[in-house]
Structures are given as structure tokens and as C-alpha cells.
Amino acid sequence: MMNDASRINMNDISNAQDLAMELLAVERHYEQGDEKLTILNGVNFKLNRGETVALIAPSGAGKSTLLHMAGLLERPDGGEVIIDGVACSDLSDEQRTDVRGKKIGFVYQFHHLLPEFSASENVVIPQLISGLDKKEAESRAKELLEYLKLGHRISHRPTELSGGEQQRVAIARAVANAPSVLLADEPTGNLDPETATYVFEALEALVKQSGLSAMVATHNHDLARQMDRCVTLKDGQLVEL
């Protein structure tokens, strides 16, 4: 049972359109034998439009689980997830997929680029899936890759790119459909410190230039301090740092 502090205030939902994302009393539990393991315990969080937030927490604290809830990849066991003013917890799977495709961009620790396609094609494909005209999609991909200083690598396949270049292509792909929210899970975790700093700065600049709102899970405190604010998970709840 939720305590009073974690109950959903329905009046807050009416103000959700002023936010890029809001989590209201989000719960996530897993069964472990006869025990119930609580990962998220009434998480409340507001992500303002144009804001960048770093999520810092040790491994196993629930960072990825939180991002999965926020990104509509999993349903919470309780509470509400609001994306760009749309309450999503009770939507059908098809409706959630539609919101996720139009409103949310993802960047993971590993780039997950399609190896048989060029850098440009990897950015074009999600736009075509969303219904954009091919010529417009190609123009958008070129613009994004040039902004991320990859204009000379547009026709290269992932195996021909460095780790930092691959991750920048993944960032371009994540924002290609102009989402409202960008969620990144350790986006520089597989990179050396110098490359990680470069990729992180490119990500932050693109987020600011695009007017996106971003939540980035990272272990790198130096990079996290460059963001607007930092939060952590403690006893299943998000707290400000």
C-alpha cells in the first residue's frame, strides 16, 4: 500500500502539459522466491522542458528500471507516467508504442546501430518508420550528422567508425524524430575518458540546440555536474543531489 506522500495527486496531472515528463508515485516490484523486491517505491519526478538531468546511482539501484518505466518500455506496478502531457499507464500497447515512437528518444551504453547500413541510413530508417518522406529524412539525417561533426562519415558503416563516432550516430538517430524527451542509459560508459567527454558535450549541445529535455544515467560525476541538476535513487525514490 502506498503511503500518503506517494499517492497520486490528480490535480498535478492537469499541469502536466507544462512538463516534458512527469512520474507520479511510480512503483516497480519483482518477485524473488517468496519475497517481493521493491525497486521503485513511489517515485515522483518532474522533467521541465529544455532541462537536462543527470541520474547518478550505483549499479543495482534501479537506474535502468526507472528509464524503462519513463520510456514506456515496461509498465509500472503502480503510479502514472506522463509524457508531453499524455498519461500513459493505462494506454494500450499500441498507443504506448505510438507515444514512444513520437515522443521519446533513447541512447544506450552500446550504440545498437544496424551494421549493414551506413551512418546516414541508420538515422534515416527511424524517420521512415514514423512516416516521414525519404528525401526529408535524408536531409534531416545529413543535418544532424554534420552538427555532430560526422559529415565526412555519412556513408560509412558502423564497423568503419570509431566508438565515439558510432555513439554520435546513435545520438543523431535518437533525436531524428524530434522527440520531447531523450533518455540515455550510460551513453559514454564504453568510451575512454577523452572520447566520453567529447561525446557527452556533443549530446548536451544537441539537446540544448534542439530544445529537448533529457534524463541521462551516468556514473561520471564530472560529466553529470555539467547538466542542469542531478538526482539519485535512494530507497527506491528519486532525491535531488
PLY file of the C-alpha trace (Angstrom):
ply
format ascii 1.0
element vertex 241
property float x
property float y
property float z
element edge 240
property int vertex1
property int vertex2
end_header
0.00 0.00 0.00
1.31 3.48 -0.88
1.79 5.98 1.92
0.19 9.43 1.73
3.38 11.04 0.45
3.48 8.73 -2.56
-0.18 8.89 -3.58
-1.04 10.41 -6.94
-2.33 13.95 -6.75
-4.73 14.07 -9.69
-4.57 17.87 -9.73
-0.94 17.54 -10.77
-1.97 15.76 -13.97
-3.76 18.86 -15.25
-0.44 20.74 -15.06
1.49 18.00 -16.86
1.32 19.81 -20.20
3.84 22.30 -18.80
6.35 19.47 -18.39
8.16 17.21 -20.83
7.83 14.24 -18.49
6.38 13.52 -15.08
6.42 10.44 -12.89
3.75 10.24 -10.21
4.12 7.64 -7.43
5.68 5.12 -9.82
6.09 1.63 -8.33
8.06 -1.36 -9.59
8.39 -4.66 -7.79
9.85 -8.06 -8.66
9.08 -11.41 -7.11
12.15 -13.19 -5.82
11.07 -16.55 -4.45
8.66 -15.81 -1.64
9.88 -12.23 -1.33
8.79 -9.07 -3.11
11.77 -6.97 -4.16
10.91 -3.27 -4.38
12.98 -1.37 -6.96
10.91 1.81 -7.31
8.88 2.87 -4.29
6.57 5.75 -5.18
8.92 7.71 -7.45
7.88 11.30 -8.09
9.80 13.33 -10.66
9.31 16.30 -12.96
11.40 16.98 -16.06
10.97 20.53 -17.31
11.02 21.38 -20.98
14.57 22.07 -22.18
16.09 20.70 -18.97
18.93 18.19 -18.65
19.03 15.96 -15.56
21.76 13.53 -14.57
20.72 10.34 -12.80
23.57 9.12 -10.61
23.26 5.91 -8.63
25.30 2.74 -8.01
24.78 -0.39 -10.08
21.70 -2.29 -8.99
19.93 0.77 -7.59
17.31 0.74 -10.33
18.53 3.31 -12.88
17.75 1.16 -15.91
14.41 0.12 -14.43
13.49 3.76 -13.93
14.44 4.61 -17.51
12.41 1.65 -18.78
9.36 2.95 -16.89
9.91 6.52 -18.11
10.47 5.31 -21.67
7.31 3.17 -21.70
9.33 0.01 -22.27
7.77 -1.52 -19.16
4.54 -0.81 -17.31
4.81 0.32 -13.70
3.12 -1.73 -10.99
1.55 1.46 -9.74
1.54 5.19 -10.41
1.48 7.23 -13.61
3.93 8.16 -16.35
3.10 11.36 -18.22
4.94 12.15 -21.46
4.37 15.54 -23.06
1.01 15.85 -21.30
-0.17 12.32 -22.12
-0.89 9.96 -19.20
0.43 6.62 -20.44
-0.01 3.91 -17.81
-3.49 2.86 -18.96
-2.86 3.16 -22.70
-2.95 0.07 -24.88
0.35 -1.42 -26.04
-0.26 0.05 -29.50
-0.91 3.51 -28.07
2.19 3.31 -25.86
4.28 2.29 -28.86
2.95 5.29 -30.75
3.81 7.70 -27.92
7.23 6.12 -27.52
8.00 6.40 -31.23
6.93 10.04 -31.49
7.82 11.49 -28.10
10.83 9.60 -26.74
14.40 9.10 -27.97
16.78 6.52 -26.49
20.57 6.33 -26.28
22.11 3.22 -24.72
25.59 2.31 -23.49
26.08 0.27 -26.66
25.14 2.04 -29.87
22.95 -0.77 -31.37
23.45 0.57 -34.90
22.36 -1.63 -37.81
25.71 -2.93 -39.17
24.60 -3.39 -42.77
23.54 0.26 -43.15
25.56 3.48 -43.35
25.60 6.16 -40.68
23.08 8.19 -42.67
20.79 5.22 -43.25
20.79 4.40 -39.54
19.43 7.89 -38.89
17.02 7.82 -41.84
15.33 4.48 -41.04
13.50 5.51 -37.84
12.21 8.59 -39.65
10.84 6.46 -42.49
9.17 4.17 -39.95
7.44 7.22 -38.45
6.11 8.15 -41.89
8.50 10.91 -42.96
9.25 11.39 -46.66
12.58 9.79 -47.65
14.06 12.98 -49.08
13.18 14.94 -45.96
14.53 12.14 -43.76
17.83 12.11 -45.63
18.11 15.88 -45.32
17.44 15.70 -41.59
20.00 12.91 -41.15
22.65 14.90 -43.02
21.94 17.98 -40.91
22.21 16.06 -37.64
25.37 14.19 -38.58
27.03 17.38 -39.75
26.07 19.08 -36.50
27.75 16.22 -34.64
30.85 16.66 -36.85
30.24 13.45 -38.78
29.53 14.98 -42.17
32.58 13.23 -43.64
31.42 9.86 -42.29
27.83 9.84 -43.57
28.34 6.93 -45.99
30.46 4.83 -43.61
29.09 1.71 -41.95
29.37 1.24 -38.16
32.38 -1.10 -38.45
34.24 1.72 -40.19
33.55 4.18 -37.36
35.31 4.67 -34.04
33.45 4.05 -30.78
32.86 7.76 -30.29
31.63 8.16 -33.84
29.25 5.23 -33.50
27.77 6.72 -30.35
27.31 10.10 -32.02
25.41 8.38 -34.84
23.26 6.72 -32.16
22.57 10.16 -30.66
21.57 11.53 -34.07
19.24 8.55 -34.54
17.67 9.13 -31.11
16.71 12.72 -31.88
15.91 12.28 -35.59
12.14 12.23 -34.99
12.27 15.36 -32.82
11.13 13.69 -29.57
10.10 15.67 -26.50
12.21 13.56 -24.15
15.63 11.97 -24.56
16.56 9.12 -22.21
20.17 7.97 -22.11
21.49 4.99 -20.14
25.27 5.29 -19.59
25.77 6.70 -23.11
29.53 7.12 -22.61
30.10 4.02 -20.48
32.03 2.10 -23.17
34.28 5.01 -24.15
37.67 6.19 -22.92
37.58 9.36 -20.76
38.60 11.79 -23.52
36.13 10.37 -26.04
33.43 10.18 -23.37
33.82 13.89 -22.63
33.62 14.75 -26.33
30.52 12.61 -26.91
28.82 13.92 -23.76
29.44 17.52 -24.78
28.05 16.77 -28.26
24.97 15.21 -26.67
24.44 18.13 -24.33
24.89 20.69 -27.12
22.41 18.88 -29.37
19.87 18.63 -26.57
20.13 22.35 -25.86
20.09 23.30 -29.54
17.02 21.14 -30.17
15.12 22.27 -27.09
14.87 18.68 -25.89
14.51 17.54 -22.30
16.94 14.83 -21.26
17.50 12.39 -18.42
20.94 10.79 -18.53
22.04 7.93 -16.28
25.78 8.08 -15.70
28.49 7.07 -13.26
30.63 10.02 -14.34
30.18 12.74 -11.72
32.30 15.26 -13.66
30.04 14.96 -16.70
26.91 14.93 -14.53
27.82 18.28 -12.97
27.60 19.88 -16.42
23.87 19.18 -16.51
21.16 21.40 -15.04
20.68 19.23 -11.96
21.48 15.81 -10.55
19.25 13.22 -8.88
19.87 9.82 -7.35
17.87 6.78 -6.31
17.69 6.16 -2.57
15.45 3.52 -1.01
13.51 3.29 -4.26
12.81 7.01 -4.54
14.37 9.84 -6.52
16.07 12.53 -4.47
17.89 15.68 -5.50
21.67 15.92 -5.10
0 1
1 2
2 3
3 4
4 5
5 6
6 7
7 8
8 9
9 10
10 11
11 12
12 13
13 14
14 15
15 16
16 17
17 18
18 19
19 20
20 21
21 22
22 23
23 24
24 25
25 26
26 27
27 28
28 29
29 30
30 31
31 32
32 33
33 34
34 35
35 36
36 37
37 38
38 39
39 40
40 41
41 42
42 43
43 44
44 45
45 46
46 47
47 48
48 49
49 50
50 51
51 52
52 53
53 54
54 55
55 56
56 57
57 58
58 59
59 60
60 61
61 62
62 63
63 64
64 65
65 66
66 67
67 68
68 69
69 70
70 71
71 72
72 73
73 74
74 75
75 76
76 77
77 78
78 79
79 80
80 81
81 82
82 83
83 84
84 85
85 86
86 87
87 88
88 89
89 90
90 91
91 92
92 93
93 94
94 95
95 96
96 97
97 98
98 99
99 100
100 101
101 102
102 103
103 104
104 105
105 106
106 107
107 108
108 109
109 110
110 111
111 112
112 113
113 114
114 115
115 116
116 117
117 118
118 119
119 120
120 121
121 122
122 123
123 124
124 125
125 126
126 127
127 128
128 129
129 130
130 131
131 132
132 133
133 134
134 135
135 136
136 137
137 138
138 139
139 140
140 141
141 142
142 143
143 144
144 145
145 146
146 147
147 148
148 149
149 150
150 151
151 152
152 153
153 154
154 155
155 156
156 157
157 158
158 159
159 160
160 161
161 162
162 163
163 164
164 165
165 166
166 167
167 168
168 169
169 170
170 171
171 172
172 173
173 174
174 175
175 176
176 177
177 178
178 179
179 180
180 181
181 182
182 183
183 184
184 185
185 186
186 187
187 188
188 189
189 190
190 191
191 192
192 193
193 194
194 195
195 196
196 197
197 198
198 199
199 200
200 201
201 202
202 203
203 204
204 205
205 206
206 207
207 208
208 209
209 210
210 211
211 212
212 213
213 214
214 215
215 216
216 217
217 218
218 219
219 220
220 221
221 222
222 223
223 224
224 225
225 226
226 227
227 228
228 229
229 230
230 231
231 232
232 233
233 234
234 235
235 236
236 237
237 238
238 239
239 240
